[in-house]
């Protein structure tokens, strides 16, 4: 349901669904990643960054979370950290 809401651009409802998942299973990296995506779409970059960090604490090899984290960091003006995170995501995606 969260993905359907996200695809429809209804990020607030998607957040509700994701939060329900996280209440039941807080150690699901993919849920933290998707929550970060929703918050990023809503312009809530600091919160999105925290979600990507939680996802990466659970799964430090999640290339997409590293990449998206980097994009958020760049939007926050933290260019050096952002590029490092993006590069980490690319390296993981390429199996390096």
N, CA and C atoms as a LAMMPS dump frame, in Angstrom:
ITEM: TIMESTEP
0
ITEM: NUMBER OF ATOMS
288
ITEM: BOX BOUNDS ff ff ff
-5.0000000000000000e+02 5.0000000000000000e+02
-5.0000000000000000e+02 5.0000000000000000e+02
-5.0000000000000000e+02 5.0000000000000000e+02
ITEM: ATOMS id mol type element x y z
1 1 1 N 0.808 -1.189 0
2 1 2 C 0 0 0
3 1 3 C 0.855 1.257 0
4 2 1 N 1.982 1.205 0.706
5 2 2 C 2.862 2.373 0.751
6 2 3 C 3.399 2.689 -0.639
7 3 1 N 3.797 1.662 -1.365
8 3 2 C 4.334 1.897 -2.715
9 3 3 C 3.268 2.457 -3.646
10 4 1 N 2.037 1.971 -3.512
11 4 2 C 0.955 2.514 -4.337
12 4 3 C 0.753 3.989 -4.039
13 5 1 N 0.762 4.336 -2.764
14 5 2 C 0.601 5.741 -2.374
15 5 3 C 1.767 6.573 -2.901
16 6 1 N 2.966 6.03 -2.822
17 6 2 C 4.132 6.76 -3.323
18 6 3 C 4.038 6.973 -4.826
19 7 1 N 3.654 5.931 -5.551
20 7 2 C 3.531 6.056 -7.007
21 7 3 C 2.455 7.06 -7.392
22 8 1 N 1.447 7.206 -6.528
23 8 2 C 0.382 8.184 -6.775
24 8 3 C 0.785 9.585 -6.305
25 9 1 N 1.972 9.702 -5.71
26 9 2 C 2.424 10.997 -5.217
27 9 3 C 1.841 11.38 -3.873
28 10 1 N 1.23 10.421 -3.199
29 10 2 C 0.599 10.667 -1.897
30 10 3 C 1.569 10.241 -0.794
31 11 1 N 2.581 11.061 -0.588
32 11 2 C 3.668 10.698 0.314
33 11 3 C 3.258 10.72 1.779
34 12 1 N 2.288 11.529 2.137
35 12 2 C 1.83 11.546 3.533
36 12 3 C 1.161 10.232 3.911
37 13 1 N 0.306 9.713 3.016
38 13 2 C -0.321 8.42 3.303
39 13 3 C 0.715 7.295 3.258
40 14 1 N 1.661 7.401 2.353
41 14 2 C 2.722 6.399 2.298
42 14 3 C 3.487 6.369 3.618
43 15 1 N 3.752 7.543 4.18
44 15 2 C 4.432 7.606 5.48
45 15 3 C 3.631 6.898 6.561
46 16 1 N 2.317 7.071 6.537
47 16 2 C 1.468 6.386 7.519
48 16 3 C 1.635 4.873 7.426
49 17 1 N 1.604 4.348 6.206
50 17 2 C 1.754 2.903 6.013
51 17 3 C 3.139 2.429 6.461
52 18 1 N 4.158 3.185 6.095
53 18 2 C 5.522 2.807 6.461
54 18 3 C 5.7 2.844 7.974
55 19 1 N 5.141 3.857 8.617
56 19 2 C 5.245 3.941 10.077
57 19 3 C 4.581 2.75 10.757
58 20 1 N 3.493 2.242 10.178
59 20 2 C 2.844 1.05 10.731
60 20 3 C 3.783 -0.154 10.65
61 21 1 N 4.476 -0.28 9.528
62 21 2 C 5.444 -1.369 9.369
63 21 3 C 6.559 -1.226 10.399
64 22 1 N 7.065 -0.004 10.553
65 22 2 C 8.186 0.217 11.468
66 22 3 C 7.794 0.023 12.926
67 23 1 N 6.534 0.274 13.262
68 23 2 C 6.079 -0.006 14.627
69 23 3 C 6.14 -1.495 14.924
70 24 1 N 5.761 -2.292 13.937
71 24 2 C 5.759 -3.744 14.114
72 24 3 C 7.159 -4.338 13.964
73 25 1 N 7.941 -3.788 13.033
74 25 2 C 9.263 -4.337 12.731
75 25 3 C 10.265 -3.205 12.499
76 26 1 N 10.809 -2.642 13.571
77 26 2 C 11.694 -1.484 13.421
78 26 3 C 13.06 -1.785 12.793
79 27 1 N 13.386 -3.048 12.611
80 27 2 C 14.693 -3.401 12.053
81 27 3 C 14.63 -3.738 10.567
82 28 1 N 13.654 -3.191 9.856
83 28 2 C 13.525 -3.434 8.42
84 28 3 C 14.174 -2.262 7.675
85 29 1 N 15.365 -2.502 7.157
86 29 2 C 16.115 -1.437 6.485
87 29 3 C 15.336 -0.84 5.318
88 30 1 N 14.647 -1.684 4.559
89 30 2 C 13.906 -1.194 3.393
90 30 3 C 12.813 -0.21 3.79
91 31 1 N 12.195 -0.424 4.937
92 31 2 C 11.149 0.498 5.397
93 31 3 C 11.757 1.852 5.749
94 32 1 N 12.912 1.841 6.406
95 32 2 C 13.588 3.112 6.715
96 32 3 C 14 3.82 5.434
97 33 1 N 14.461 3.045 4.455
98 33 2 C 14.844 3.619 3.162
99 33 3 C 13.638 4.292 2.496
100 34 1 N 12.518 3.586 2.446
101 34 2 C 11.321 4.143 1.806
102 34 3 C 10.791 5.355 2.57
103 35 1 N 10.892 5.315 3.895
104 35 2 C 10.478 6.478 4.684
105 35 3 C 11.365 7.67 4.33
106 36 1 N 12.653 7.423 4.197
107 36 2 C 13.562 8.484 3.772
108 36 3 C 13.176 9.045 2.421
109 37 1 N 12.8 8.174 1.488
110 37 2 C 12.377 8.633 0.163
111 37 3 C 11.15 9.537 0.256
112 38 1 N 10.173 9.122 1.061
113 38 2 C 8.954 9.934 1.222
114 38 3 C 9.279 11.295 1.823
115 39 1 N 10.056 11.293 2.875
116 39 2 C 10.403 12.549 3.54
117 39 3 C 11.196 13.456 2.61
118 40 1 N 12.072 12.872 1.817
119 40 2 C 12.829 13.657 0.846
120 40 3 C 11.883 14.3 -0.165
121 41 1 N 10.922 13.538 -0.653
122 41 2 C 9.947 14.083 -1.607
123 41 3 C 9.141 15.227 -1
124 42 1 N 8.945 15.174 0.303
125 42 2 C 8.192 16.223 1.002
126 42 3 C 9.082 17.398 1.412
127 43 1 N 10.361 17.335 1.053
128 43 2 C 11.28 18.419 1.378
129 43 3 C 11.775 18.409 2.809
130 44 1 N 11.601 17.3 3.482
131 44 2 C 12.005 17.166 4.888
132 44 3 C 13.355 16.442 4.944
133 45 1 N 14.366 17.166 4.462
134 45 2 C 15.686 16.564 4.224
135 45 3 C 16.367 16.05 5.482
136 46 1 N 16.319 16.793 6.562
137 46 2 C 16.984 16.342 7.795
138 46 3 C 16.382 15.024 8.282
139 47 1 N 15.055 14.93 8.222
140 47 2 C 14.382 13.698 8.643
141 47 3 C 14.708 12.554 7.686
142 48 1 N 14.764 12.867 6.39
143 48 2 C 15.113 11.852 5.396
144 48 3 C 16.514 11.317 5.66
145 49 1 N 17.436 12.217 5.945
146 49 2 C 18.81 11.816 6.236
147 49 3 C 18.861 10.863 7.428
148 50 1 N 18.114 11.177 8.468
149 50 2 C 18.075 10.309 9.652
150 50 3 C 17.545 8.922 9.297
151 51 1 N 16.564 8.859 8.413
152 51 2 C 16.012 7.563 8.001
153 51 3 C 17.022 6.761 7.189
154 52 1 N 17.716 7.418 6.265
155 52 2 C 18.746 6.706 5.504
156 52 3 C 19.843 6.202 6.435
157 53 1 N 20.202 7.013 7.43
158 53 2 C 21.208 6.571 8.397
159 53 3 C 20.727 5.345 9.174
160 54 1 N 19.444 5.326 9.543
161 54 2 C 18.901 4.153 10.245
162 54 3 C 18.928 2.927 9.339
163 55 1 N 18.554 3.114 8.075
164 55 2 C 18.6 2.002 7.122
165 55 3 C 20.019 1.461 7.007
166 56 1 N 20.994 2.36 6.964
167 56 2 C 22.384 1.939 6.804
168 56 3 C 22.959 1.326 8.072
169 57 1 N 22.435 1.688 9.219
170 57 2 C 22.848 1.021 10.458
171 57 3 C 22.403 -0.434 10.459
172 58 1 N 21.267 -0.697 9.819
173 58 2 C 20.737 -2.059 9.729
174 58 3 C 21.419 -2.826 8.599
175 59 1 N 21.568 -2.172 7.449
176 59 2 C 22.174 -2.802 6.271
177 59 3 C 23.2 -1.852 5.655
178 60 1 N 24.447 -1.926 6.093
179 60 2 C 25.462 -0.997 5.598
180 60 3 C 25.871 -1.223 4.141
181 61 1 N 25.308 -2.239 3.5
182 61 2 C 25.63 -2.523 2.108
183 61 3 C 24.495 -2.151 1.158
184 62 1 N 23.562 -1.336 1.619
185 62 2 C 22.422 -0.9 0.807
186 62 3 C 22.856 0.266 -0.083
187 63 1 N 23.181 -0.049 -1.321
188 63 2 C 23.701 0.948 -2.26
189 63 3 C 22.738 2.116 -2.456
190 64 1 N 21.454 1.828 -2.576
191 64 2 C 20.477 2.899 -2.811
192 64 3 C 20.388 3.862 -1.635
193 65 1 N 20.454 3.336 -0.419
194 65 2 C 20.408 4.222 0.747
195 65 3 C 21.64 5.119 0.795
196 66 1 N 22.806 4.572 0.47
197 66 2 C 24.012 5.404 0.418
198 66 3 C 23.856 6.504 -0.625
199 67 1 N 23.368 6.12 -1.797
200 67 2 C 23.219 7.079 -2.896
201 67 3 C 22.21 8.172 -2.531
202 68 1 N 21.037 7.763 -2.069
203 68 2 C 20.002 8.745 -1.719
204 68 3 C 20.443 9.626 -0.557
205 69 1 N 21.153 9.04 0.395
206 69 2 C 21.712 9.81 1.507
207 69 3 C 22.605 10.92 0.962
208 70 1 N 23.429 10.581 -0.018
209 70 2 C 24.315 11.567 -0.629
210 70 3 C 23.565 12.695 -1.304
211 71 1 N 22.492 12.357 -1.997
212 71 2 C 21.689 13.399 -2.646
213 71 3 C 21.102 14.36 -1.619
214 72 1 N 20.62 13.812 -0.516
215 72 2 C 20.055 14.656 0.546
216 72 3 C 21.144 15.537 1.159
217 73 1 N 22.296 14.961 1.423
218 73 2 C 23.397 15.748 1.98
219 73 3 C 23.76 16.912 1.059
220 74 1 N 23.785 16.659 -0.247
221 74 2 C 24.076 17.74 -1.193
222 74 3 C 23.017 18.832 -1.109
223 75 1 N 21.746 18.446 -1.003
224 75 2 C 20.674 19.447 -0.889
225 75 3 C 20.807 20.263 0.396
226 76 1 N 21.394 19.651 1.409
227 76 2 C 21.604 20.345 2.681
228 76 3 C 22.884 21.186 2.672
229 77 1 N 23.572 21.214 1.535
230 77 2 C 24.785 22.009 1.42
231 77 3 C 26.038 21.317 1.919
232 78 1 N 25.931 20.031 2.189
233 78 2 C 27.061 19.252 2.697
234 78 3 C 27.661 18.448 1.539
235 79 1 N 28.224 19.194 0.583
236 79 2 C 28.678 18.635 -0.692
237 79 3 C 29.716 17.515 -0.534
238 80 1 N 30.738 17.737 0.265
239 80 2 C 31.81 16.746 0.396
240 80 3 C 31.27 15.431 0.941
241 81 1 N 30.477 15.517 2.002
242 81 2 C 29.863 14.309 2.569
243 81 3 C 28.922 13.664 1.556
244 82 1 N 28.19 14.509 0.842
245 82 2 C 27.242 14.014 -0.14
246 82 3 C 27.919 13.215 -1.238
247 83 1 N 28.992 13.772 -1.794
248 83 2 C 29.705 13.056 -2.852
249 83 3 C 30.321 11.758 -2.338
250 84 1 N 30.831 11.775 -1.113
251 84 2 C 31.4 10.546 -0.541
252 84 3 C 30.328 9.47 -0.405
253 85 1 N 29.149 9.862 0.033
254 85 2 C 28.054 8.91 0.2
255 85 3 C 27.575 8.385 -1.158
256 86 1 N 27.456 9.277 -2.126
257 86 2 C 27.06 8.865 -3.48
258 86 3 C 28.081 7.88 -4.043
259 87 1 N 29.354 8.195 -3.894
260 87 2 C 30.403 7.3 -4.392
261 87 3 C 30.36 5.942 -3.707
262 88 1 N 30.067 5.924 -2.412
263 88 2 C 29.935 4.649 -1.69
264 88 3 C 28.791 3.832 -2.283
265 89 1 N 27.676 4.487 -2.556
266 89 2 C 26.54 3.8 -3.16
267 89 3 C 26.871 3.227 -4.525
268 90 1 N 27.569 4.01 -5.331
269 90 2 C 27.957 3.539 -6.665
270 90 3 C 28.91 2.35 -6.55
271 91 1 N 29.894 2.461 -5.66
272 91 2 C 30.836 1.347 -5.472
273 91 3 C 30.109 0.066 -5.072
274 92 1 N 29.172 0.183 -4.144
275 92 2 C 28.421 -1.002 -3.716
276 92 3 C 27.58 -1.568 -4.857
277 93 1 N 26.955 -0.686 -5.624
278 93 2 C 26.121 -1.142 -6.742
279 93 3 C 26.958 -1.874 -7.791
280 94 1 N 28.209 -1.456 -7.926
281 94 2 C 29.1 -2.088 -8.902
282 94 3 C 29.867 -3.27 -8.326
283 95 1 N 29.602 -3.58 -7.06
284 95 2 C 30.246 -4.724 -6.427
285 95 3 C 31.676 -4.483 -5.998
286 96 1 N 32.007 -3.215 -5.774
287 96 2 C 33.383 -2.889 -5.34
288 96 3 C 33.456 -2.732 -3.853
